[in-house]
Amino acid sequence: MTALPVLRRRIDAVLEGFLRDKARAADAARLPPDYVDALHAFVFAGGKRARPLLCALGWLAAGGSERMPAPVFRAAAALEMHHAAVLIHDAILTDAPAQRGAPPLHRAMAQRYSDRTRADVFGRRAAGLLGTLALSWSDELLGTAHLTARQRAAATPVITSMRDDVVYGQFLELLARGPAREDLGEAMRIVHYRSASHTCERPLELGATLAGADPAMRAALTGYARPLGEAVQLAADLRAIFGAGTGTRGCPPQDLRGGRSTALVSLALERADARRRRELLALVGDPGLDRAGADRCRELFVETGARAEVEEMVSERLGAALRALDRARMPGFAVTALGVLARRMTCRVLADEDAGP
């Protein structure tokens, strides 16, 4: 069986080699060396490599050789580079205070160039360019993977759908920011586009497609990936409010000030009595929310039962994903690895330093 840590090391080796070549090319062209260095530092700052791992496991699940060829690892690495671009642009859109336990790239760039006038503006602009560069390099990784003509033709619509979905998800989330709203359907629609497709469904489908999966296999993998993607995002939303573990440590008030439309907020409004509802509407989305207000929000999420209900939603969706694996006709080692990864992506989201899926 190909162990997950082995797959991760192979994926990281591709990314390391690619970025090293880019740094050498920048040096030869006398371009600013810290530009590539900043992107390298961001890519290797943390994260679970969930997307490239799912791509590799999709290959194995669909009957691809256990001696995974280099083109598959390069395609998997392209997904991680694309994810880096998404994270960079996300942080700019939301002015996130931290990512993966560290300042987001736009703040890191502002710190690097703190001697500039309006360093914060420079940092956002520089990070935006780096995010665009990461998208370009994702294309380059995939384009130089030496896929066959059949593989390229089959992979293109999968990649296109993944990229479309995540941008639609980002825009839907942007539209929904502001005062708290009772709209669970819209919150879950954002989860689907923002996470389920980009995080799980399309990466797994890409690997299976490269292996020549038939429609039945692709449908079986979708039955696993779609509920898993929802579970991952719901668990990440819980962590963003409550922090690691079961206590009420966690986010600075900034995470509630933005007024994200989540299942947690929607369910709390739906379950709250009139007094608690008024409190939630006054607190969530308030740009001046202080730490005491954030603590009260957490209490309200518990008092209304919203936290417990979202935790149950995570468990139900994880269970659905695992049952889909039990029904699927795929190699036993692939079933085992996908089950392990599913549990890590949901359970460990509540404890990992990486708040995003």
DRENRORO-292400 format. One record per residue: residue in one letter; x, y, z of N, C-alpha, C, CB in turn. Coordinates in steps of 0.2 Angstrom, whole numbers, padded with zeros to 4 digits, always signed. Glycine has a CB too. Layout:
aXYZXYZXYZXYZ...
! end
This chain:
m+0004-0006+0000+0000+0000+0000+0004+0006+0000-0005+0000+0006t+0002+0011-0004+0006+0018-0004+0003+0022+0002+0005+0021-0011a+0008+0023+0007+0006+0027+0013+0005+0034+0011+0011+0026+0018l+0000+0038+0015-0001+0045+0013+0006+0049+0014-0006+0047+0018p+0010+0048+0020+0016+0052+0020+0020+0051+0014+0019+0050+0027v+0021+0045+0011+0025+0044+0005+0022+0049+0000+0025+0037+0003l+0016+0048-0001+0013+0052-0007+0014+0060-0006+0005+0051-0007r+0013+0062+0000+0015+0069+0002+0022+0071+0000+0013+0071+0009r+0027+0067+0002+0034+0069+0001+0035+0069-0006+0038+0063+0004r+0032+0065-0010+0033+0065-0018+0030+0071-0020+0030+0059-0021i+0024+0073-0018+0021+0080-0020+0025+0086-0018+0014+0080-0017d+0027+0086-0012+0031+0091-0010+0038+0092-0014+0033+0091-0002a+0041+0086-0016+0047+0086-0020+0046+0089-0026+0049+0079-0021v+0040+0088-0029+0038+0091-0036+0038+0099-0035+0032+0089-0039l+0034+0101-0030+0033+0108-0028+0040+0111-0027+0029+0109-0023e+0044+0108-0023+0051+0111-0021+0055+0112-0027+0054+0106-0016g+0055+0107-0031+0059+0107-0037+0057+0112-0042+0059+0100-0041f+0050+0113-0043+0048+0118-0048+0049+0125-0045+0040+0117-0048l+0048+0126-0039+0050+0133-0036+0057+0134-0036+0047+0134-0029r+0061+0129-0035+0068+0130-0035+0071+0133-0042+0072+0124-0033d+0068+0129-0047+0069+0131-0054+0067+0138-0056+0066+0126-0059k+0061+0140-0053+0059+0147-0054+0063+0152-0051+0051+0148-0051a+0066+0150-0045+0070+0155-0041+0077+0156-0045+0072+0152-0034r+0079+0151-0048+0085+0151-0052+0084+0155-0058+0088+0144-0054a+0078+0154-0061+0077+0158-0067+0076+0166-0066+0070+0156-0071a+0073+0167-0060+0072+0174-0058+0079+0177-0056+0068+0175-0051d+0083+0173-0053+0090+0176-0052+0094+0177-0058+0094+0171-0048a+0093+0173-0063+0097+0174-0070+0094+0180-0073+0096+0167-0074a+0088+0181-0072+0085+0187-0076+0085+0193-0072+0078+0186-0077r+0089+0193-0066+0090+0198-0061+0083+0201-0059+0094+0204-0064l+0078+0197-0058+0072+0199-0055+0072+0199-0047+0066+0194-0057p+0068+0202-0044+0068+0202-0036+0068+0195-0033+0062+0207-0033p+0073+0193-0030+0073+0186-0028+0068+0185-0022+0080+0184-0025d+0066+0190-0018+0061+0188-0013+0054+0187-0015+0061+0194-0008y+0053+0189-0021+0046+0188-0024+0044+0180-0024+0045+0191-0031v+0049+0176-0027+0048+0169-0028+0049+0166-0021+0053+0166-0032d+0053+0169-0017+0054+0167-0010+0048+0167-0006+0060+0171-0006a+0044+0173-0007+0038+0174-0003+0033+0169-0005+0035+0181-0004l+0032+0167-0011+0028+0162-0013+0030+0155-0011+0027+0162-0021h+0036+0153-0011+0039+0147-0008+0037+0147-0001+0046+0147-0009a+0039+0152+0003+0037+0152+0010+0030+0150+0011+0040+0158+0013f+0026+0153+0007+0018+0153+0008+0016+0146+0007+0014+0158+0004v+0018+0143+0001+0016+0136-0001+0019+0131+0005+0019+0134-0007f+0024+0132+0008+0027+0127+0013+0026+0129+0020+0035+0126+0011a+0022+0134+0021+0020+0136+0028+0016+0132+0032+0017+0143+0028g+0013+0127+0029+0008+0122+0032+0003+0119+0027+0005+0126+0038g-0002+0117+0030-0007+0114+0026-0007+0107+0026-0007+0117+0019k-0012+0104+0024-0013+0096+0024-0012+0093+0017-0020+0094+0027r-0011+0097+0012-0010+0094+0005-0016+0090+0003-0004+0090+0005a-0022+0091+0006-0028+0087+0005-0029+0086-0003-0034+0090+0008r-0029+0092-0007-0031+0091-0014-0026+0087-0018-0031+0098-0017p-0020+0088-0017-0015+0084-0021-0016+0076-0019-0008+0086-0021l-0017+0075-0012-0017+0068-0010-0024+0065-0013-0018+0068-0002l-0029+0069-0013-0035+0066-0016-0034+0065-0023-0041+0071-0015c-0031+0069-0027-0029+0067-0034-0025+0061-0034-0025+0073-0037a-0020+0060-0030-0016+0054-0031-0021+0048-0029-0010+0054-0026l-0025+0048-0024-0029+0043-0022-0035+0041-0027-0032+0044-0015g-0037+0047-0030-0042+0045-0036-0039+0041-0041-0044+0052-0039w-0032+0042-0043-0029+0038-0048-0029+0031-0045-0021+0040-0048l-0027+0030-0039-0026+0023-0036-0033+0020-0036-0023+0023-0029a-0038+0023-0034-0045+0021-0033-0048+0018-0040-0050+0026-0030a-0046+0022-0045-0049+0020-0052-0044+0015-0055-0049+0026-0056g-0040+0012-0052-0036+0006-0054-0029+0008-0057-0040+0003-0059g-0027+0014-0056-0021+0016-0059-0015+0013-0055-0020+0024-0058s-0009+0012-0058-0004+0008-0056-0002+0011-0049+0002+0009-0060e+0000+0007-0044+0002+0009-0037+0009+0012-0038+0002+0003-0032r+0013+0010-0043+0019+0014-0044+0017+0020-0048+0024+0009-0048m+0015+0025-0045+0012+0031-0048+0017+0034-0052+0009+0035-0043p+0015+0036-0059+0020+0039-0063+0020+0047-0062+0017+0038-0070a+0026+0049-0064+0028+0056-0062+0022+0061-0065+0034+0058-0066p+0019+0060-0071+0014+0065-0073+0008+0066-0068+0011+0063-0079v+0007+0060-0064+0001+0061-0059+0003+0065-0054-0001+0054-0057f+0009+0064-0051+0012+0069-0046+0012+0076-0048+0019+0066-0043r+0014+0077-0054+0015+0084-0056+0008+0087-0057+0018+0084-0063a+0003+0083-0059-0004+0086-0059-0007+0087-0052-0009+0081-0063a-0005+0083-0048-0007+0084-0041-0004+0090-0038-0005+0078-0036a+0002+0091-0039+0006+0097-0037+0003+0104-0040+0013+0097-0039a+0000+0103-0046-0003+0109-0049-0009+0111-0045-0005+0107-0056l-0013+0106-0042-0019+0108-0038-0017+0111-0032-0022+0101-0036e-0011+0110-0029-0009+0113-0023-0007+0120-0024-0003+0110-0019m-0004+0121-0030-0002+0128-0032-0008+0132-0034+0003+0128-0039h-0013+0129-0037-0020+0133-0037-0023+0134-0031-0024+0128-0042h-0022+0130-0026-0025+0131-0019-0021+0137-0016-0024+0125-0015a-0015+0137-0017-0011+0143-0014-0014+0150-0017-0004+0142-0016a-0015+0150-0024-0018+0156-0027-0025+0158-0024-0019+0155-0034v-0029+0153-0023-0036+0154-0020-0035+0157-0013-0040+0147-0019l-0030+0154-0009-0029+0156-0002-0027+0163-0002-0024+0152+0002i-0022+0165-0006-0020+0172-0007-0025+0177-0008-0014+0172-0012h-0029+0175-0013-0035+0180-0015-0040+0180-0010-0038+0178-0022d-0041+0174-0007-0046+0174-0001-0044+0179+0004-0047+0167+0002a-0038+0179+0006-0036+0183+0012-0036+0190+0010-0029+0181+0014i-0035+0192+0004-0036+0199+0002-0043+0201+0002-0033+0200-0005l-0047+0197-0001-0055+0198-0001-0058+0199+0006-0058+0193-0004t-0055+0196+0011-0058+0196+0018-0054+0199+0023-0059+0189+0020d-0048+0202+0021-0043+0205+0025-0042+0200+0031-0046+0212+0027a-0041+0194+0030-0040+0189+0035-0034+0191+0039-0039+0182+0032p-0034+0190+0046-0028+0192+0050-0023+0187+0050-0031+0193+0057a-0025+0180+0049-0020+0175+0049-0022+0169+0044-0019+0172+0056q-0017+0165+0042-0019+0159+0038-0013+0154+0040-0019+0161+0030r-0016+0148+0042-0011+0143+0043-0006+0145+0049-0006+0141+0037g-0009+0149+0054-0006+0151+0060-0001+0156+0059-0003+0145+0063a-0001+0159+0053+0004+0165+0052+0000+0170+0048+0010+0162+0048p+0004+0176+0048+0001+0182+0044-0001+0180+0036+0005+0188+0044p-0006+0181+0033-0007+0180+0026-0002+0183+0022-0015+0182+0024l-0002+0181+0016+0003+0184+0011+0003+0191+0011+0003+0181+0005h-0003+0194+0010-0003+0202+0009+0000+0205+0015-0010+0204+0008r-0001+0203+0021+0002+0206+0027+0010+0204+0027-0002+0203+0033a+0012+0198+0026+0019+0197+0026+0022+0201+0021+0020+0189+0024m+0019+0203+0015+0023+0207+0010+0023+0214+0012+0019+0207+0003a+0018+0216+0016+0018+0223+0019+0024+0223+0024+0011+0225+0022q+0025+0218+0028+0030+0218+0033+0037+0218+0029+0030+0212+0037r+0038+0214+0024+0044+0214+0020+0046+0221+0018+0044+0209+0014y+0041+0225+0016+0042+0231+0013+0039+0237+0017+0039+0232+0006s+0040+0236+0024+0037+0241+0028+0040+0248+0028+0039+0238+0035d+0046+0249+0024+0049+0256+0023+0045+0260+0018+0056+0255+0022r+0040+0256+0014+0037+0260+0009+0031+0264+0012+0034+0255+0004t+0029+0269+0009+0023+0273+0010+0017+0269+0009+0023+0280+0006r+0012+0268+0014+0006+0264+0013+0008+0257+0012+0002+0267+0008a+0012+0254+0016+0015+0247+0015+0009+0242+0015+0020+0245+0021d+0004+0244+0018-0002+0239+0018-0005+0239+0011-0007+0241+0023v-0006+0244+0008-0008+0244+0001-0003+0241-0004-0009+0252-0002f+0003+0242-0003+0008+0239-0007+0007+0231-0006+0015+0241-0005g+0007+0229+0000+0006+0222+0002+0000+0218-0001+0006+0221+0009r-0005+0222-0001-0011+0219-0005-0010+0218-0012-0017+0223-0003r-0007+0223-0015-0006+0223-0022-0001+0218-0024-0004+0230-0025a+0005+0218-0020+0010+0213-0022+0007+0206-0021+0016+0214-0017a+0003+0204-0016+0000+0198-0015-0005+0196-0020-0003+0197-0008g-0009+0201-0023-0013+0200-0028-0009+0197-0034-0017+0206-0030l-0004+0200-0036+0001+0198-0041+0003+0191-0040+0006+0203-0042l+0005+0190-0034+0008+0183-0033+0003+0178-0033+0011+0183-0025g-0003+0180-0031-0009+0175-0032-0010+0173-0040-0015+0178-0029t-0010+0179-0044-0010+0178-0051-0005+0173-0054-0011+0184-0055l+0001+0175-0051+0007+0171-0053+0006+0163-0051+0014+0174-0050a+0004+0162-0045+0002+0155-0043-0003+0152-0048+0000+0155-0036l-0008+0155-0050-0012+0152-0055-0009+0151-0061-0018+0157-0056s-0004+0155-0064-0001+0154-0070+0004+0148-0069+0004+0160-0072w+0007+0147-0063+0012+0142-0062+0008+0135-0061+0016+0143-0056s+0002+0136-0059-0002+0130-0058-0004+0127-0065-0009+0131-0055d-0005+0132-0070-0006+0130-0077+0001+0127-0080-0008+0136-0081e+0006+0130-0078+0013+0127-0081+0014+0120-0078+0018+0132-0079l+0013+0119-0071+0014+0112-0069+0010+0107-0072+0012+0112-0061l+0004+0109-0074-0001+0104-0077+0001+0103-0084-0008+0106-0077g+0003+0109-0088+0005+0109-0095+0011+0105-0096+0005+0116-0097t+0016+0105-0091+0022+0101-0092+0022+0094-0089+0028+0106-0089a+0016+0092-0087+0016+0085-0084+0017+0079-0089+0009+0085-0080h+0017+0081-0095+0018+0076-0100+0012+0071-0100+0025+0072-0099l+0006+0073-0099+0000+0069-0100-0001+0067-0107-0006+0073-0097t-0004+0061-0108-0006+0059-0115-0011+0064-0117-0008+0052-0115a-0012+0063-0124-0018+0067-0127-0025+0066-0124-0018+0066-0134r-0026+0059-0123-0032+0057-0119-0033+0060-0113-0033+0050-0119q-0027+0060-0109-0028+0062-0102-0029+0070-0102-0021+0061-0098r-0025+0074-0106-0026+0081-0106-0033+0083-0108-0021+0084-0112a-0036+0079-0113-0043+0081-0115-0048+0079-0110-0045+0077-0122a-0047+0074-0106-0052+0072-0101-0051+0077-0094-0051+0065-0099a-0045+0079-0093-0043+0083-0087-0046+0090-0088-0036+0083-0086t-0046+0093-0094-0047+0100-0095-0054+0102-0092-0047+0102-0102p-0059+0098-0094-0066+0100-0091-0066+0100-0083-0071+0096-0094v-0062+0095-0080-0062+0094-0073-0059+0100-0070-0059+0088-0071i-0053+0102-0072-0050+0108-0070-0054+0114-0071-0043+0109-0073t-0057+0115-0076-0061+0121-0078-0067+0122-0073-0063+0121-0085s-0070+0116-0072-0076+0116-0067-0073+0118-0060-0079+0109-0067m-0068+0115-0058-0065+0117-0051-0064+0124-0051-0059+0112-0050r-0061+0127-0055-0059+0134-0055-0065+0138-0055-0054+0136-0061d-0070+0137-0060-0076+0140-0060-0080+0140-0053-0081+0138-0065d-0080+0134-0050-0084+0133-0044-0081+0137-0038-0084+0126-0042v-0074+0137-0038-0071+0141-0032-0072+0148-0033-0064+0139-0031v-0072+0151-0039-0073+0158-0040-0080+0160-0038-0071+0160-0047y-0085+0156-0041-0092+0157-0039-0093+0157-0032-0096+0152-0043g-0090+0152-0028-0091+0152-0021-0088+0158-0018-0087+0146-0019q-0082+0160-0020-0079+0166-0017-0084+0172-0018-0072+0168-0020f-0087+0173-0024-0091+0178-0025-0098+0178-0021-0093+0179-0033l-0101+0172-0021-0107+0171-0017-0105+0172-0009-0109+0163-0017e-0099+0171-0007-0098+0172+0000-0097+0180+0001-0091+0169+0002l-0094+0183-0004-0093+0190-0004-0100+0194-0003-0089+0193-0009l-0105+0191-0008-0111+0194-0008-0115+0193-0001-0115+0191-0013a-0114+0188+0002-0117+0186+0008-0115+0189+0015-0118+0179+0009r-0109+0192+0014-0106+0196+0020-0110+0202+0022-0099+0198+0019g-0110+0203+0029-0114+0208+0032-0118+0206+0038-0118+0211+0026p-0123+0209+0039-0128+0207+0044-0130+0200+0044-0134+0212+0045a-0131+0197+0050-0132+0190+0050-0139+0189+0047-0133+0188+0057r-0139+0183+0043-0145+0181+0039-0147+0174+0041-0144+0182+0032e-0154+0173+0041-0156+0166+0042-0158+0163+0035-0163+0166+0047d-0153+0160+0033-0153+0157+0026-0149+0151+0025-0152+0162+0020l-0151+0145+0028-0147+0139+0028-0145+0137+0021-0150+0134+0032g-0150+0137+0017-0149+0135+0010-0144+0139+0006-0156+0136+0006e-0144+0145+0007-0138+0149+0004-0131+0148+0007-0140+0157+0005a-0131+0147+0014-0125+0145+0017-0122+0138+0014-0126+0145+0025m-0127+0134+0013-0124+0127+0011-0123+0127+0003-0130+0122+0012r-0126+0132+0000-0124+0133-0007-0117+0136-0008-0129+0138-0011i-0115+0140-0003-0108+0143-0003-0103+0137-0001-0108+0149+0002v-0105+0133+0004-0101+0127+0005-0100+0123-0001-0104+0123+0011h-0105+0122-0005-0104+0117-0010-0099+0120-0015-0111+0116-0014y-0100+0126-0017-0096+0129-0022-0089+0131-0019-0099+0136-0025r-0089+0134-0013-0083+0136-0010-0078+0131-0008-0084+0141-0004s-0081+0125-0006-0077+0120-0003-0078+0113-0006-0078+0119+0004a-0084+0110-0006-0085+0103-0008-0082+0102-0015-0092+0102-0008s-0083+0106-0020-0080+0105-0026-0073+0106-0027-0084+0110-0031h-0070+0112-0024-0063+0113-0025-0059+0109-0020-0062+0121-0023t-0061+0107-0014-0057+0104-0010-0057+0096-0011-0060+0105-0003c-0063+0093-0012-0063+0086-0013-0065+0083-0019-0068+0084-0007e-0071+0085-0022-0074+0082-0028-0070+0082-0034-0081+0085-0029r-0068+0088-0036-0064+0089-0042-0057+0086-0042-0063+0096-0044p-0053+0087-0036-0046+0084-0036-0047+0076-0036-0043+0086-0029l-0052+0073-0033-0052+0066-0033-0054+0064-0040-0058+0064-0028e-0059+0068-0043-0061+0066-0050-0055+0067-0055-0067+0071-0052l-0051+0072-0054-0045+0073-0058-0041+0067-0058-0041+0079-0056g-0039+0064-0052-0035+0058-0052-0038+0052-0055-0033+0057-0045a-0044+0051-0054-0048+0046-0057-0048+0046-0065-0055+0045-0054t-0049+0052-0067-0050+0054-0074-0043+0052-0078-0051+0061-0076l-0037+0054-0074-0031+0052-0077-0030+0045-0078-0025+0055-0073a-0033+0041-0073-0032+0034-0073-0037+0030-0078-0033+0031-0066g-0042+0034-0081-0046+0032-0086-0053+0029-0083-0043+0026-0090a-0055+0032-0077-0061+0029-0073-0067+0030-0078-0062+0034-0067d-0071+0024-0077-0077+0024-0081-0083+0028-0077-0080+0017-0082p-0089+0030-0080-0094+0034-0076-0096+0031-0070-0100+0034-0081a-0096+0024-0069-0098+0021-0063-0093+0023-0057-0099+0014-0063m-0087+0022-0059-0082+0024-0054-0082+0031-0052-0075+0022-0056r-0083+0036-0057-0083+0043-0055-0089+0044-0051-0083+0047-0062a-0095+0041-0052-0101+0042-0048-0099+0040-0041-0107+0039-0051a-0096+0034-0040-0095+0032-0034-0090+0036-0030-0091+0025-0034l-0085+0039-0033-0081+0044-0030-0084+0050-0028-0075+0045-0034t-0089+0053-0032-0093+0059-0031-0097+0057-0024-0097+0060-0036g-0099+0051-0024-0103+0050-0018-0099+0050-0011-0106+0043-0018y-0093+0049-0012-0088+0050-0006-0086+0057-0005-0082+0046-0007a-0084+0061-0011-0081+0067-0010-0086+0073-0009-0078+0069-0017r-0092+0072-0011-0097+0078-0010-0099+0079-0003-0103+0077-0014p-0101+0074+0001-0102+0075+0008-0096+0076+0012-0106+0069+0011l-0090+0073+0010-0084+0075+0013-0082+0082+0013-0079+0070+0011g-0083+0085+0007-0081+0092+0006-0086+0096+0010-0082+0094-0001e-0092+0095+0011-0097+0099+0015-0094+0098+0023-0104+0097+0014a-0093+0092+0025-0091+0091+0032-0084+0095+0033-0090+0083+0033v-0080+0095+0029-0073+0098+0030-0075+0106+0031-0069+0097+0024q-0079+0109+0027-0080+0116+0028-0084+0117+0034-0084+0119+0021l-0089+0113+0035-0093+0114+0041-0089+0114+0048-0099+0109+0042a-0084+0109+0048-0079+0108+0053-0075+0114+0054-0076+0102+0053a-0072+0117+0048-0068+0122+0048-0072+0129+0050-0065+0124+0041d-0078+0129+0049-0082+0135+0051-0083+0135+0059-0089+0135+0048l-0083+0129+0062-0084+0128+0069-0077+0130+0072-0085+0121+0071r-0072+0128+0069-0065+0130+0072-0064+0137+0072-0059+0126+0068a-0066+0140+0066-0065+0148+0066-0068+0152+0071-0068+0150+0059i-0074+0149+0074-0077+0152+0080-0075+0150+0087-0085+0151+0079f-0074+0143+0087-0073+0140+0094-0065+0138+0095-0077+0134+0095g-0061+0138+0090-0054+0136+0091-0053+0129+0091-0052+0140+0097a-0047+0127+0093-0046+0120+0093-0049+0116+0099-0038+0119+0094g-0051+0110+0098-0054+0106+0103-0061+0108+0105-0050+0107+0110t-0063+0107+0111-0070+0108+0113-0071+0114+0117-0072+0102+0117g-0066+0118+0118-0067+0124+0122-0070+0129+0118-0061+0126+0126t-0069+0135+0121-0072+0141+0117-0066+0146+0116-0077+0145+0121r-0060+0143+0115-0054+0147+0113-0055+0149+0106-0047+0144+0114g-0052+0153+0103-0052+0153+0096-0051+0160+0093-0058+0151+0093c-0056+0162+0088-0055+0167+0083-0054+0174+0087-0060+0167+0078p-0050+0178+0084-0051+0185+0086-0058+0188+0083-0045+0190+0084p-0060+0193+0086-0067+0196+0084-0067+0197+0076-0068+0202+0088q-0062+0198+0073-0062+0199+0066-0066+0194+0062-0055+0200+0063d-0066+0188+0064-0069+0182+0061-0077+0183+0061-0067+0176+0063l-0079+0186+0066-0086+0187+0067-0088+0194+0064-0089+0187+0074r-0084+0199+0065-0085+0206+0062-0087+0206+0055-0079+0210+0063g-0084+0201+0051-0085+0201+0044-0092+0198+0042-0080+0196+0040g-0095+0195+0047-0102+0193+0045-0103+0188+0040-0106+0199+0043r-0099+0182+0040-0099+0177+0036-0106+0173+0036-0093+0172+0037s-0108+0172+0030-0114+0168+0030-0113+0160+0031-0118+0169+0024t-0114+0157+0037-0112+0150+0038-0118+0147+0041-0106+0150+0043a-0118+0140+0040-0123+0136+0043-0124+0137+0051-0122+0129+0042l-0118+0139+0054-0119+0140+0061-0123+0146+0063-0112+0141+0064v-0122+0151+0059-0125+0158+0060-0133+0157+0058-0122+0164+0056s-0134+0154+0053-0141+0153+0050-0145+0149+0055-0141+0149+0043l-0142+0143+0058-0146+0139+0062-0147+0142+0069-0142+0132+0063a-0142+0146+0071-0143+0150+0078-0149+0155+0077-0136+0153+0079l-0149+0158+0071-0155+0163+0071-0161+0159+0070-0154+0167+0064e-0161+0153+0067-0167+0149+0066-0170+0147+0073-0166+0144+0061r-0165+0145+0077-0167+0141+0083-0168+0146+0089-0162+0136+0085a-0166+0152+0088-0165+0157+0094-0172+0160+0096-0161+0163+0092d-0173+0161+0102-0180+0165+0104-0179+0172+0102-0181+0164+0112a-0184+0176+0103-0184+0183+0101-0178+0187+0104-0190+0187+0103r-0176+0186+0110-0171+0190+0114-0164+0188+0111-0171+0189+0121r-0163+0182+0110-0156+0179+0108-0156+0181+0100-0156+0172+0108r-0161+0181+0097-0161+0183+0090-0159+0190+0089-0168+0182+0086r-0162+0195+0093-0160+0202+0093-0152+0202+0094-0164+0206+0098e-0150+0199+0099-0143+0199+0101-0138+0197+0095-0141+0194+0107l-0140+0191+0092-0136+0189+0086-0136+0194+0081-0139+0182+0084l-0142+0197+0079-0142+0202+0074-0138+0208+0075-0150+0203+0072a-0138+0210+0082-0134+0215+0083-0126+0214+0083-0136+0218+0090l-0124+0208+0085-0117+0206+0086-0114+0204+0079-0116+0201+0091v-0117+0199+0076-0113+0196+0070-0114+0201+0064-0117+0189+0068g-0108+0203+0061-0107+0208+0056-0106+0215+0058-0113+0207+0052d-0105+0215+0065-0104+0222+0068-0096+0223+0067-0106+0222+0075p-0094+0228+0063-0087+0229+0062-0083+0232+0068-0086+0235+0057g-0087+0234+0073-0084+0236+0080-0084+0231+0085-0087+0242+0082l-0086+0225+0083-0087+0219+0088-0080+0218+0092-0089+0213+0085d-0081+0218+0099-0075+0217+0103-0075+0210+0105-0075+0222+0109r-0070+0209+0110-0069+0202+0112-0075+0199+0116-0062+0201+0116a-0077+0204+0120-0083+0202+0124-0089+0200+0120-0085+0207+0129g-0090+0204+0115-0096+0203+0110-0095+0196+0107-0096+0208+0105a-0088+0194+0105-0087+0188+0101-0088+0182+0106-0080+0188+0099d-0086+0183+0113-0088+0178+0117-0095+0177+0118-0085+0180+0124r-0099+0182+0118-0106+0181+0119-0109+0178+0112-0110+0188+0119c-0106+0179+0107-0109+0175+0101-0108+0168+0102-0105+0178+0094r-0102+0166+0104-0100+0159+0105-0105+0156+0110-0093+0158+0108e-0107+0160+0115-0112+0157+0120-0119+0156+0117-0113+0162+0126l-0121+0161+0113-0127+0160+0109-0127+0154+0104-0128+0167+0105f-0122+0153+0101-0121+0147+0097-0122+0141+0101-0115+0147+0093v-0120+0141+0107-0121+0135+0111-0128+0135+0114-0116+0135+0117e-0130+0140+0116-0137+0141+0119-0142+0139+0115-0138+0147+0122t-0142+0141+0108-0147+0139+0103-0147+0132+0101-0147+0144+0098g-0141+0129+0102-0140+0122+0100-0137+0122+0093-0147+0118+0099a-0136+0128+0090-0133+0128+0083-0126+0124+0083-0132+0135+0081r-0122+0125+0088-0115+0122+0088-0116+0114+0088-0111+0124+0094a-0120+0112+0092-0122+0104+0092-0124+0102+0086-0126+0103+0098e-0129+0106+0082-0132+0104+0076-0127+0104+0071-0138+0108+0074v-0122+0109+0070-0117+0108+0065-0112+0103+0066-0113+0115+0065e-0111+0101+0072-0106+0095+0074-0110+0089+0071-0105+0095+0081e-0116+0089+0072-0120+0083+0070-0120+0082+0062-0127+0083+0073m-0121+0088+0059-0120+0088+0052-0113+0086+0049-0121+0096+0049v-0108+0088+0053-0101+0085+0051-0101+0078+0052-0096+0088+0056s-0104+0075+0057-0104+0068+0058-0108+0064+0053-0106+0066+0065e-0114+0067+0051-0118+0064+0047-0115+0063+0040-0125+0067+0046r-0111+0069+0038-0108+0069+0031-0102+0065+0031-0107+0076+0029l-0098+0065+0036-0093+0060+0036-0095+0053+0036-0089+0061+0043g-0100+0051+0039-0103+0044+0039-0105+0043+0032-0109+0044+0044a-0109+0048+0029-0111+0046+0022-0105+0045+0017-0115+0052+0019a-0100+0049+0018-0094+0048+0014-0091+0041+0015-0088+0053+0015l-0090+0039+0021-0087+0032+0023-0092+0027+0020-0086+0032+0030r-0098+0027+0021-0103+0022+0018-0102+0022+0010-0110+0024+0020a-0101+0027+0007-0100+0027+0000-0094+0023-0002-0099+0034-0003l-0089+0024+0002-0083+0020+0001-0084+0012+0002-0077+0022+0006d-0088+0011+0007-0090+0004+0008-0093+0001+0002-0094+0003+0014r-0097+0005-0001-0101+0002-0007-0097+0002-0014-0107+0006-0008a-0091+0006-0014-0088+0007-0020-0084+0000-0022-0083+0013-0020r-0083-0001-0028-0078-0006-0030-0072-0003-0032-0082-0010-0036m-0067-0004-0027-0061-0001-0029-0056-0005-0024-0060+0007-0027p-0049-0004-0026-0044-0008-0022-0045-0006-0014-0037-0006-0024g-0044-0011-0010-0044-0011-0003-0040-0005+0000-0043-0017+0000f-0034-0005-0003-0029+0000+0000-0031+0007-0001-0022-0001-0003a-0035+0008-0007-0037+0015-0009-0043+0016-0004-0040+0015-0016v-0047+0012-0003-0053+0013+0002-0050+0015+0009-0057+0006+0003t-0045+0011+0011-0042+0012+0018-0039+0019+0018-0037+0007+0019a-0035+0021+0013-0032+0028+0013-0037+0033+0012-0027+0028+0007l-0042+0032+0008-0047+0038+0008-0051+0038+0015-0052+0036+0002g-0052+0033+0018-0055+0033+0025-0051+0037+0030-0057+0026+0027v-0045+0035+0030-0040+0039+0034-0040+0046+0033-0033+0036+0034l-0040+0048+0026-0039+0055+0025-0046+0059+0026-0038+0056+0017a-0051+0055+0025-0058+0059+0027-0058+0060+0035-0064+0054+0025r-0056+0056+0039-0056+0057+0046-0051+0062+0048-0054+0050+0050r-0046+0063+0045-0041+0068+0046-0043+0075+0044-0034+0067+0043m-0047+0075+0038-0049+0081+0036-0055+0084+0040-0051+0081+0029t-0058+0080+0043-0064+0082+0047-0062+0083+0055-0070+0078+0046c-0060+0078+0058-0058+0078+0065-0053+0082+0066-0057+0071+0067r-0047+0082+0062-0041+0086+0064-0042+0093+0062-0036+0083+0060v-0047+0095+0058-0048+0102+0056-0049+0106+0063-0054+0103+0052l-0052+0103+0068-0054+0106+0074-0048+0107+0078-0059+0102+0078a-0042+0104+0076-0036+0105+0080-0030+0107+0076-0034+0098+0083d-0030+0107+0070-0025+0109+0066-0024+0117+0066-0026+0107+0059e-0018+0119+0065-0016+0126+0064-0019+0129+0058-0009+0127+0065d-0021+0125+0053-0023+0127+0046-0031+0127+0047-0021+0122+0041a-0033+0133+0048-0041+0134+0049-0045+0133+0042-0042+0141+0051g-0042+0133+0037-0045+0132+0031-0045+0125+0028-0043+0137+0025p-0049+0122+0024-0049+0116+0022-0044+0115+0017-0056+0114+0019
! end
